[in-house]
Amino acid sequence: MNEWWIMHCKVSLALRVKESSICRSIIVNSISRRCHRHLTSSVIGLLLLFNKNKFWELLETNKRSQKPIKIIKKKNMGRAFVYVILGGGVAAGYAALEFVNRGLSIGELCIISQEPVAPYERPALSKGFLLPEAPARLPSFHTCVGANEERLTPKWYKEHGIELILGTAVKSADVKRKTLLTATGETISYKILIVATGARALKLEEFGVTGSDAENVCYLRDIADANRLVDAIQSSPGGNAVVIGGGYIGMECAASLVINKINVTMVFPEEHCMARLLTSKIASYYEEYYKSKGVDFIKGTVLSSFDFDSDGKVTAVNLRDGRKISVDMVVVGIGIRPNTGLFEGQLTLEKGGIKVNGKLQSSNSSVYAIGDVAAFPVKIFGETRRLEHVDAARKSARHAVAAIMDVDKTDEFDYLPFFYSRVFTLSWQFYGDNAGEVVYYGDMSGGGTTFGAYWVSKGHLVGAFLEGGTKEEYEAIAKATRLRPEIEDLGELERQGLGFAVTTSQKPLPVSLPVDVRASDILLEKPLFAWHATAGVILAASIAAFAYFYGRRRRRL
Ligand SMILES: Cc1cc2nc3c(=O)[nH]c(=O)nc-3n(C[C@H](O)[C@H](O)[C@H](O)COP(=O)(O)OP(=O)(O)OC[C@H]3O[C@@H](n4cnc5c(N)ncnc54)[C@H](O)[C@@H]3O)c2cc1C
């Protein structure tokens, strides 16, 4: 109550001396308080009651001002921002660029990341970063490089008045109070939160195998992992490596190890590599290519334990089928888990991620989620999916910011899933969904050829894959997939091959997709601002009336 009353007095005084910056600071400051909603609504109530013009003027100046918003920092109180991005990966970088392009004011945005460096293009870690000669190093692959946009170095964030809080993990979040608590004990308040926490690599311990912390056992999710992997590679010249897992991390790491002249054995439980995405026919093309580079495959079994030397280094891996393989180093790529922990019980979760609507808005209207952690409605599938691809991270980030800054002009997110990989001299792209019947085309006889596949479900083309295509051919399969053409004859599709996509892609894209989509079936909490503002006005009016009558009574006495 005291705090509440002090706030009213402060605002009234500030209004009397017509000091708008003080009022603004009080409002910003009030957001960082525990009872911020009531305070803010009371402040709004008072402003409306005493000086309506001032209120709107303040809001407008706040929005347009290029001057920094004064962030009041007091002991244990922390800072308050209009927008906070939690997580500093790919999605965070692209969101920051979109904010700036849409007219972000200085001091409005803060990015908090547990990584010690500014957002970067994560895919580089399994590609250029691992090259033995002229490897990619920061700042060369900070986000937005390669997208014909600016490279977002720490200097870029500074120049645009974006607060980068690096090397700092957020330990808890309170979406009702709109606050985050960092590991350093600071409370960060926000008006809008964008969750971009991505995912973490699954650890062997989660599957009952110990030894992840041995210095020659490597994972690959962030730059610290990548540095550790480079160290392990450099300590094992001409040595033996086992790669556990046959997904894209395993495949890309195996290729990099081969390039670094390390002998590689890949171990995974599935029948073929990239089992979630590729058919056995496509996978066997890549496996044969890898074999030609010296890679051994052990399929249908898993790691059961490690042997260690007296220094704690792994010397051999033991497989469940009884085999033992001597190693100098191990790379583990067994999947990821989205970082949703801070929001469990607070936001609606689905498909392992934070469920959002077509505006990337979660079940709490002040919280958005983007990138690997977001489960969003994919129109082309007619269902909610969570994707773990860099393109989805970039585009969902941009869309969320558009929805936040320009809600009226922003449609529902209409995303065509896209995934790519580049290993050795191979390069493929995949669009859409790998559901239904598969039709192959092209030359799958050996490395360096061009071939592809279409997926046809319920009579429509829903997915397309192409290895070794040109830029125009990749664009053609992307557009053809988006058009979802009707397919009556699979034999004819096979006969036309890539030509089908090229011809189909000449047609114009329809305004809306011919699919039934429930893009916004997420329940948002009821907007409470109106209620709070009204309550604030009523409360303020009662206080003013009470003060008036009390004053008159005292004068009469
Ligand atoms: C090695 C590698 C290679 C890849 N190659 C490809 C590829 O070739 N093609 C492709 O399509 N995709 C690829 N991907 C996937 C792609 O990189 C991801 O889809 C993308 O990075 C997702 O972006 P994001 O911002 O959602 O998450 P991330 O980029 O993972 O960023 C999440 C950030 O949040 C931070 N964070 C998490 N929790 C907290 C917390 N509590 N407090 C503070 N910070 C926190 C993390 O430290 C991290 O900085 C690759 C991924 C990896 C790891």
The ligand as an ORCA input file, in Angstrom:
! r2SCAN-3c Opt
* xyz 0 1
  C      26.113    -28.156    -35.088
  C      24.782    -27.813    -35.668
  C      24.616    -27.811    -37.048
  C      23.384    -27.518    -37.606
  N      23.235    -27.539    -38.964
  C      22.041    -27.274    -39.509
  C      21.866    -27.311    -40.912
  O      22.798    -27.621    -41.657
  N      20.644    -27.011    -41.427
  C      19.585    -26.670    -40.622
  O      18.497    -26.416    -41.122
  N      19.723    -26.632    -39.267
  C      20.918    -26.923    -38.700
  N      21.070    -26.880    -37.338
  C      19.919    -26.513    -36.492
  C      19.864    -25.015    -36.261
  O      21.114    -24.536    -35.905
  C      18.832    -24.731    -35.187
  O      17.581    -25.088    -35.708
  C      18.847    -23.262    -34.776
  O      20.068    -22.924    -34.191
  C      17.715    -22.968    -33.811
  O      17.812    -21.642    -33.407
  P      17.260    -21.159    -31.975
  O      17.598    -19.716    -31.856
  O      15.892    -21.627    -31.794
  O      18.144    -21.977    -30.920
  P      19.678    -21.885    -30.661
  O      20.396    -21.403    -31.864
  O      20.085    -23.183    -30.077
  O      19.819    -20.763    -29.541
  C      19.305    -20.920    -28.240
  C      20.078    -19.996    -27.326
  O      19.395    -19.882    -26.085
  C      20.353    -19.954    -25.034
  N      19.661    -20.360    -23.819
  C      18.958    -21.498    -23.610
  N      18.460    -21.518    -22.351
  C      18.846    -20.360    -21.765
  C      18.659    -19.801    -20.467
  N      17.950    -20.414    -19.525
  N      19.214    -18.613    -20.201
  C      19.940    -17.947    -21.145
  N      20.158    -18.435    -22.386
  C      19.611    -19.618    -22.684
  C      21.356    -20.951    -25.562
  O      22.566    -20.881    -24.857
  C      21.478    -20.492    -27.005
  O      22.371    -19.429    -27.112
  C      22.296    -27.199    -36.754
  C      22.460    -27.213    -35.369
  C      23.685    -27.522    -34.819
  C      23.852    -27.558    -33.332
*
